[in-house]
Amino acid sequence: MTVFLNGKFMPIEEAKVPVLDRGFIFGDGIYELVPVYSRAPFRLEGHLARMERSLSEVQIPNPYSRAEWTRIIEQVIDKQPFDDQGVYWQVTRGVAKRDHAFPKDLQPTVFIMSNPLVNPSKDIVENGGKAVTSKDFRWHRCDLKTISLIGNCMLRQMSAEAGAVETLLFRDGRLTEASASNAYIVKDGVIATPPKDHLILPGITLDVVFDIVKRGNLPMEVREITEAEVFAADEVWVTSSSKEVVAIVEIDGKRIGAGKPGPVFRKAWQLYQDFKNEVMRAKRQAQAA
Ligand SMILES: Cc1ncc(COP(=O)(O)O)c(C=O)c1O
């Protein structure tokens, strides 16, 4: 696999970072993951905008312009032998003697790799998945996509140990998101999702959901959702760039709705697939024509 590290392309085995990199020492950095369909990155502008915001909020200087980022990411995509990819990149504050305060004039470390994009299995799409719940014990800046993910990893581990696909998170009795995805409920045909504030990651797939429900004329609202509402919902979904839309049919061993992916999920899933084929793959198809 060819990766990008600090201005150079190289085999992943040759990519090395000093142990004093603040990413290694403090988890002091930010990241992004963009899905790539038929070699075209989907909503790269949205991912770059979110990255710029993360960088600026944690005061790491952005080493590249948007045009430069786009060019480098396209080169990483071109160097892989597969068409559908998940391009992951991270920027850390750089290498310095260990000290909590931000050292001045550091050169940020930039690492980019790409893996095959693995979408949810047919079984998960058709039958849905299980979830468990937990208190959302993460910090209060979950809107930043930082590489300090130990909280999310601990939370995801809870569902992994239970053989479930996600951990749904509640803060003060209200749904925030899941360990690596945004969360939604459907009640009486209306989709609802919590507001984008400092307690959740503003998912790019969440924006895609807003677009597709508009296309399909499905009612959707943004509001606070209680734990009781989640258990009483007709449907529960989670979304992310790699999961797309997944129905949650059982939470903490309790059946949700009919215990199988519901009719609103089926519509949204189909709209997502149509959108992917018509819009996400469109650039490539236009080039091929
Ligand atoms: C905590 C969390 N929330 C939400 C998401 C969904 O974001 P996106 O749709 O941009 O993949 C992710 C994705 O990694 C995540 O880690």
The ligand as an SDF file (V2000), in Angstrom:
LIG
                    3D

 16 16  0  0  0  0  0  0  0  0999 V2000
  -18.2310    9.7350   16.8070 C   0  0  0  0  0  0  0  0  0  0  0  0
  -18.6520    9.7890   15.3670 C   0  0  0  0  0  0  0  0  0  0  0  0
  -19.8400   10.3310   15.0590 N   0  0  0  0  0  0  0  0  0  0  0  0
  -20.2800   10.3900   13.7800 C   0  0  0  0  0  0  0  0  0  0  0  0
  -19.5160    9.8830   12.7270 C   0  0  0  0  0  0  0  0  0  0  0  0
  -20.0320    9.9650   11.3120 C   0  0  0  0  0  0  0  0  0  0  0  0
  -19.3130   10.8940   10.5440 O   0  0  0  0  0  0  0  0  0  0  0  0
  -19.2330   10.7910    8.9670 P   0  0  0  0  0  0  0  0  0  0  0  0
  -20.6380   10.6750    8.4760 O   0  0  0  0  0  0  0  0  0  0  0  0
  -18.5840   12.0570    8.5380 O   0  0  0  0  0  0  0  0  0  0  0  0
  -18.4380    9.5560    8.6370 O   0  0  0  0  0  0  0  0  0  0  0  0
  -18.2590    9.3280   13.0010 C   0  0  0  0  0  0  0  0  0  0  0  0
  -17.4190    8.8140   11.9100 C   0  0  0  0  0  0  0  0  0  0  0  0
  -16.3050    8.3800   12.0870 O   0  0  0  0  0  0  0  0  0  0  0  0
  -17.8070    9.2810   14.3590 C   0  0  0  0  0  0  0  0  0  0  0  0
  -16.6080    8.7480   14.6690 O   0  0  0  0  0  0  0  0  0  0  0  0
  1  2  1  0
  2  3  1  0
  2 15  2  0
  3  4  2  0
  4  5  1  0
  5  6  1  0
  5 12  2  0
  6  7  1  0
  7  8  1  0
  8  9  2  0
  8 10  1  0
  8 11  1  0
 12 13  1  0
 12 15  1  0
 13 14  2  0
 15 16  1  0
M  END
$$$$
